[in-house]
């Protein structure tokens, strides 16, 4: 006769152990959650949906929470179990899918670097609204939700050691650092104050000299060389050739 049980996992402790090898600072949870939102939008676009893409971050200092909202593809109950409730699970590992950046399904769980609880409200096109609630000790539950629109809202309830992230100026600086050139440009909401982030990326510059100048402004020093890649120059993620533009 055999007996068995699940591992007793403290996700917060686990992520802090190997998170030090993956991430230089817990602050990168902002980058990871924004990237998840962008990937969800990319997947909905790839499915042929026509919509005005949106990523929004809301800061609630009094409630010590952050919310990351998108109108991407959303998840159903199976998706919540497979991709959020399995450490390392992902919906983005298909080798032919060049529309997303995330690969290892750890992006959402990086929130536990700073959170005591994560809440995901989500809705897939034609599906029922669902809510996934997980605590840092590894416990989670799925229940009916109330979200009306297609997409996902991730609520990060910060732990006592991470209250500094419930500050609009801190999150603003992290967005400026991590996601200056993404589409769609995210917005940051703090009360009635709403700020849109994003500037023209250097690679959108016209001439080669303009491109080199834009890169110098973005990086703080002149590039050693500039290579332009056209979309037609890649097949299945492999580059066929590149055109040298300029050197410094």
ABEGO torsion letter per residue (X at the ends): XBBBBBBBBBAAAAAAAAAAAABABAAAAAAAAAAAAAAAAAAAAAAGBBBBBBBBBBBBAAAGBBBBBBABAEBBAAAAAAAAABBGBBAAABAABAABABAAGAAAAAAAAABABBBBBBBBBGBBBBBBBBBAAGBBBBBBBABABBEBBBBBBBBAAAAAAABAAAAAAAAAAABAABOBBBBBBBEABBBBBEBBBAAABBBAAAAAAAAAAAAGBBBABBBBBBAAABBGGBBABBBBABBX
